[in-house]
Amino acid sequence: MRIAITGVGHWHAAMHLDAVRAAGADVSGVWDPDPAINASFASRHDAPTAATMEALLAAKPDLVVVMGHPADVPDMARAVLAAGLPMVLEKPAAPDTTRLAAIAPPPGHFIAVPLANRCSPVWAEMARLEAAGRLGRLAHAHFRIINGPPERYRVDGVPWLLDPAIGGGGALRNLGLHAIDAALMLFGGAEPALLGAAVRNTAHGEAVDDYAVALLSVPGGPIVTVETGYSFASMRPGGDYEWRIAASGATLIDRGATCDAATLDDGARYAVPPVPGGTRYRAFMAETLACLREGRPPPVGFADYLRAMRLADRIYAAGAGS
């Protein structure tokens, strides 16, 4: 398959390129609105470049990865939709939920959104235990994703992410969508009640939030904590990550480099093969391309992204001034 990548000034561009190549696909071209960034990225990664977005799309790639500055992404996404091409839409795709909703694809159009922690091994293990009748009733979960200080984004050349008017918020809008998406997966189609929230920007003095926490539930369902921040004391990848799911018959804990489970019926504690955080974009791309080849919907779609954004809006509103 031939994959085009736009907006390569985005800090995830190299991860997408790596994921495309790891999946055995070819990069048909890369492009960025900034010619210097475009040329530099293409040179550093030995990738073919396109002079314009129109030229990139005219080559009719099988899939277009769209990312970049939120002021540019909506128009890029609409151009891909108009060309009738499948898309991976990286976040943040728009400064706010209203402008994201305006990108909405026509029914049946393939848009995958890289909420790559869907590739956490806890989901497959939970499904396996549930199918065997061993999971039991969900009780509670905690989804925590905390990375290093916000200065990391200036180092990555995307200081605009620290402007709430451009990025739409801070750690909650950026990292927190992964945790929010995980919570929504547990709740199925039910809209959760927001039991409490706090949003702060006290650690680093930035305009955007550097820590947020929310407590969510549905009637008769699990209580879920979503926790996110820029408060890990290191600029190295990884940070403080944990996906923890507790049910009456099993507990599952994914810490990125390791994943463990305990089951009540046999008293066992065992390791689940991990999917390290650094490889999850590879896993996401491989699944996305498989879905595209087989005519299946994407593993994470536009509606999932929009639903997570709307819940983030609610958390920001509830946590304001906390």
C-alpha positions as CSV (number, residue, x, y, z in Angstrom):
1,M,0.0,0.0,0.0
2,R,1.1,3.6,-0.7
3,I,0.8,6.1,2.2
4,A,1.1,9.9,2.1
5,I,1.9,11.9,5.1
6,T,1.0,15.6,5.5
7,G,1.9,18.2,8.2
8,V,5.3,16.6,8.9
9,G,6.1,19.4,11.3
10,H,3.9,17.6,13.9
11,W,5.8,15.9,16.7
12,H,4.3,12.5,15.8
13,A,5.3,12.6,12.1
14,A,8.4,10.4,12.6
15,M,6.3,7.9,14.5
16,H,3.8,7.7,11.7
17,L,6.6,7.3,9.1
18,D,8.1,4.5,11.2
19,A,4.7,2.8,11.6
20,V,4.1,2.9,7.9
21,R,7.4,1.3,7.1
22,A,7.1,-1.3,9.9
23,A,3.8,-2.3,8.4
24,G,5.5,-3.0,5.0
25,A,3.8,-0.1,3.2
26,D,5.5,2.5,1.0
27,V,5.6,6.2,1.6
28,S,4.3,7.8,-1.6
29,G,5.2,11.4,-0.4
30,V,5.5,13.7,2.5
31,W,4.4,17.4,2.7
32,D,4.2,20.3,5.1
33,P,2.9,23.9,4.6
34,D,6.4,25.1,5.6
35,P,8.8,24.3,2.7
36,A,11.8,24.2,5.1
37,I,10.2,21.7,7.4
38,N,9.1,19.7,4.4
39,A,12.6,19.5,2.9
40,S,14.3,18.8,6.2
41,F,11.9,16.0,7.1
42,A,12.2,14.4,3.7
43,S,16.0,14.6,3.8
44,R,16.4,13.2,7.4
45,H,14.1,10.3,6.7
46,D,14.9,9.6,3.1
47,A,11.3,10.1,2.0
48,P,9.9,11.4,-1.3
49,T,8.5,14.9,-1.0
50,A,5.6,16.6,-2.7
51,A,5.7,20.3,-3.7
52,T,2.1,20.9,-2.8
53,M,-0.8,19.3,-1.0
54,E,-2.5,19.0,-4.4
55,A,0.4,17.1,-5.9
56,L,0.4,14.8,-2.9
57,L,-3.2,13.9,-3.4
58,A,-3.0,13.7,-7.2
59,A,-0.7,10.7,-6.8
60,K,-3.7,8.9,-5.4
61,P,-2.2,7.2,-2.3
62,D,-4.1,4.4,-0.6
63,L,-4.2,6.3,2.7
64,V,-3.3,9.9,3.8
65,V,-2.0,10.6,7.3
66,V,-3.2,14.2,8.1
67,M,-1.6,16.2,11.0
68,G,-0.1,19.6,11.7
69,H,-1.1,22.9,13.1
70,P,-4.8,22.9,14.1
71,A,-5.3,26.1,12.0
72,D,-4.3,24.0,8.9
73,V,-5.6,20.6,9.6
74,P,-9.3,21.1,8.9
75,D,-8.6,22.4,5.4
76,M,-6.2,19.5,4.8
77,A,-8.7,17.0,6.0
78,R,-11.5,18.5,3.8
79,A,-9.1,18.3,0.8
80,V,-8.6,14.6,1.5
81,L,-12.3,14.0,1.9
82,A,-13.0,15.8,-1.4
83,A,-10.4,13.6,-3.1
84,G,-12.3,10.6,-1.8
85,L,-9.2,9.2,-0.1
86,P,-9.0,7.2,3.2
87,M,-7.4,9.1,6.1
88,V,-5.6,8.8,9.4
89,L,-6.5,12.0,11.3
90,E,-4.0,12.9,14.0
91,K,-4.9,15.1,16.9
92,P,-5.3,17.9,17.6
93,A,-7.2,18.3,14.4
94,A,-9.0,21.5,15.3
95,P,-8.8,24.1,18.1
96,D,-12.1,23.1,19.6
97,T,-14.9,20.5,19.4
98,T,-17.2,22.7,17.2
99,R,-14.5,23.1,14.5
100,L,-13.6,19.4,14.8
101,A,-17.3,18.4,14.2
102,A,-17.3,20.6,11.1
103,I,-14.8,18.1,9.5
104,A,-17.3,15.3,9.9
105,P,-16.9,12.8,7.0
106,P,-19.7,11.5,4.8
107,P,-21.2,8.2,5.9
108,G,-18.9,5.3,5.3
109,H,-15.7,7.4,4.6
110,F,-12.7,5.8,6.2
111,I,-11.1,8.0,8.9
112,A,-8.9,6.4,11.5
113,V,-7.8,8.3,14.6
114,P,-4.6,7.3,16.3
115,L,-5.8,6.9,19.9
116,A,-3.1,4.2,20.0
117,N,-3.6,3.1,23.5
118,R,-6.5,1.1,22.1
119,C,-3.6,-1.3,21.4
120,S,-2.9,-1.9,25.1
121,P,-2.9,-5.6,25.7
122,V,-5.4,-5.2,28.6
123,W,-8.3,-5.0,26.1
124,A,-7.6,-8.3,24.4
125,E,-6.9,-10.0,27.7
126,M,-10.1,-8.6,29.2
127,A,-12.1,-9.8,26.1
128,R,-10.5,-13.3,26.4
129,L,-11.4,-13.5,30.1
130,E,-14.9,-12.2,29.5
131,A,-15.5,-14.8,26.7
132,A,-14.4,-17.5,29.1
133,G,-16.8,-16.3,31.8
134,R,-14.0,-15.4,34.1
135,L,-13.9,-11.6,34.1
136,G,-16.9,-10.9,36.3
137,R,-18.5,-7.6,36.9
138,L,-16.4,-4.4,36.3
139,A,-15.8,-2.6,39.5
140,H,-13.4,0.3,38.8
141,A,-10.6,1.4,36.6
142,H,-7.9,4.0,36.6
143,F,-6.3,5.4,33.4
144,R,-3.3,7.5,34.0
145,I,-1.0,9.1,31.4
146,I,1.4,11.7,32.7
147,N,4.4,12.8,30.6
148,G,7.3,15.2,31.1
149,P,7.0,19.0,31.4
150,P,5.4,21.1,28.7
151,E,8.8,22.5,27.6
152,R,9.1,19.2,25.7
153,Y,6.8,20.7,23.0
154,R,9.0,23.7,22.5
155,V,11.9,21.3,22.1
156,D,9.9,19.4,19.5
157,G,9.2,22.6,17.5
158,V,5.5,22.8,18.3
159,P,5.2,25.6,20.9
160,W,1.7,26.4,19.6
161,L,0.5,23.3,21.6
162,L,1.0,25.4,24.8
163,D,-1.4,28.1,23.6
164,P,-4.9,27.1,24.6
165,A,-6.4,29.2,21.8
166,I,-4.6,27.0,19.3
167,G,-4.3,23.5,20.9
168,G,-7.7,23.7,22.7
169,G,-6.2,23.0,26.1
170,G,-3.3,21.4,27.8
171,A,-2.5,17.9,29.1
172,L,-6.2,17.0,29.3
173,R,-6.9,17.8,25.6
174,N,-3.6,16.4,24.4
175,L,-2.7,13.3,26.4
176,G,-5.9,13.0,28.3
177,L,-8.0,12.0,25.3
178,H,-6.3,8.6,25.4
179,A,-7.5,8.1,29.0
180,I,-10.9,9.5,28.2
181,D,-11.2,7.2,25.2
182,A,-10.3,4.2,27.5
183,A,-13.0,5.2,30.0
184,L,-15.6,5.5,27.2
185,M,-14.6,2.0,25.9
186,L,-15.6,0.6,29.4
187,F,-18.9,2.5,29.4
188,G,-19.9,1.3,25.9
189,G,-22.5,3.5,24.4
190,A,-23.6,5.0,27.8
191,E,-22.8,8.6,28.5
192,P,-21.0,8.8,31.9
193,A,-21.9,11.1,34.8
194,L,-19.1,13.3,35.9
195,L,-18.7,12.8,39.6
196,G,-15.9,15.3,40.1
197,A,-13.0,17.0,38.3
198,A,-10.0,19.2,38.9
199,V,-7.9,21.0,36.3
200,R,-4.7,22.9,37.3
201,N,-1.8,24.7,35.7
202,T,0.2,25.4,38.8
203,A,3.3,23.3,38.3
204,H,4.9,25.0,35.3
205,G,3.2,28.4,35.0
206,E,2.0,27.8,31.5
207,A,-1.3,29.0,30.1
208,V,-2.4,25.4,29.5
209,D,-3.3,22.9,32.2
210,D,-0.5,20.7,33.4
211,Y,-2.6,18.3,35.5
212,A,-6.2,17.1,35.4
213,V,-8.2,14.4,37.1
214,A,-11.8,13.3,36.7
215,L,-14.1,10.7,38.3
216,L,-16.7,9.1,35.9
217,S,-19.4,6.5,36.2
218,V,-22.7,5.2,34.8
219,P,-25.6,3.8,36.8
220,G,-24.7,0.3,37.9
221,G,-21.3,0.5,36.1
222,P,-17.7,0.9,37.1
223,I,-16.2,4.0,38.7
224,V,-13.4,5.2,36.4
225,T,-10.6,7.7,37.2
226,V,-9.0,9.6,34.3
227,E,-5.7,11.3,35.3
228,T,-3.3,13.2,33.0
229,G,-0.5,15.7,33.3
230,Y,2.7,17.2,32.2
231,S,4.1,16.6,35.7
232,F,6.6,13.7,35.3
233,A,10.0,14.9,36.2
234,S,11.8,13.8,33.1
235,M,11.9,14.8,29.4
236,R,12.5,11.1,28.4
237,P,9.7,9.2,26.7
238,G,7.5,7.0,28.8
239,G,6.5,9.1,31.8
240,D,4.0,7.7,34.3
241,Y,1.6,5.5,32.5
242,E,-0.8,2.9,33.9
243,W,-4.1,1.4,32.6
244,R,-5.7,-0.5,35.5
245,I,-9.0,-2.4,35.2
246,A,-10.6,-4.2,38.2
247,A,-13.5,-6.6,37.9
248,S,-14.9,-9.1,40.4
249,G,-13.0,-12.0,38.8
250,A,-9.9,-10.4,37.4
251,T,-7.5,-7.4,37.7
252,L,-5.4,-6.2,34.7
253,I,-2.6,-3.7,34.9
254,D,-0.7,-2.3,31.9
255,R,2.3,-0.1,32.7
256,G,3.6,0.0,29.1
257,A,6.8,-2.0,29.4
258,T,4.9,-4.7,31.4
259,C,1.3,-6.0,31.6
260,D,0.1,-8.3,34.4
261,A,-3.2,-10.0,35.3
262,A,-4.6,-11.7,38.3
263,T,-7.6,-14.1,38.2
264,L,-9.7,-15.0,41.3
265,D,-11.1,-18.4,40.2
266,D,-7.6,-20.1,40.1
267,G,-5.6,-17.7,42.2
268,A,-3.2,-17.1,39.4
269,R,-1.0,-14.0,38.7
270,Y,0.6,-14.0,35.3
271,A,2.3,-11.7,32.8
272,V,0.5,-10.7,29.6
273,P,2.8,-10.0,26.6
274,P,3.2,-6.3,26.6
275,V,2.9,-3.8,23.7
276,P,5.5,-1.1,24.7
277,G,4.3,2.4,24.3
278,G,6.9,3.2,21.7
279,T,5.5,0.5,19.4
280,R,1.8,1.2,19.7
281,Y,1.7,3.5,16.7
282,R,3.1,0.5,14.7
283,A,0.3,-1.7,16.1
284,F,-2.3,0.9,15.3
285,M,-1.1,1.4,11.7
286,A,-0.9,-2.3,11.1
287,E,-4.5,-2.7,12.3
288,T,-5.6,0.3,10.3
289,L,-4.2,-1.0,7.1
290,A,-5.7,-4.4,7.7
291,C,-9.1,-2.8,8.2
292,L,-8.7,-0.8,5.0
293,R,-7.6,-3.8,2.9
294,E,-10.5,-5.9,4.3
295,G,-13.2,-3.3,4.0
296,R,-13.7,-3.1,7.7
297,P,-14.3,0.2,9.7
298,P,-11.2,1.7,11.2
299,P,-10.1,0.5,14.7
300,V,-10.8,4.0,16.1
301,G,-13.0,6.3,14.1
302,F,-14.0,10.0,13.8
303,A,-17.0,9.5,16.1
304,D,-14.8,8.1,18.8
305,Y,-12.5,11.2,18.6
306,L,-15.5,13.6,18.7
307,R,-17.0,11.8,21.7
308,A,-13.8,12.0,23.6
309,M,-13.5,15.7,22.8
310,R,-17.0,16.4,24.1
311,L,-16.2,14.6,27.3
312,A,-13.0,16.6,27.7
313,D,-15.1,19.8,27.3
314,R,-17.3,18.6,30.2
315,I,-14.3,17.9,32.4
316,Y,-12.8,21.3,31.6
317,A,-16.0,23.0,32.5
318,A,-16.4,21.1,35.8
319,G,-12.8,21.5,36.8
320,A,-12.4,25.2,36.0
321,G,-11.3,27.1,39.1
322,S,-10.8,24.0,41.1
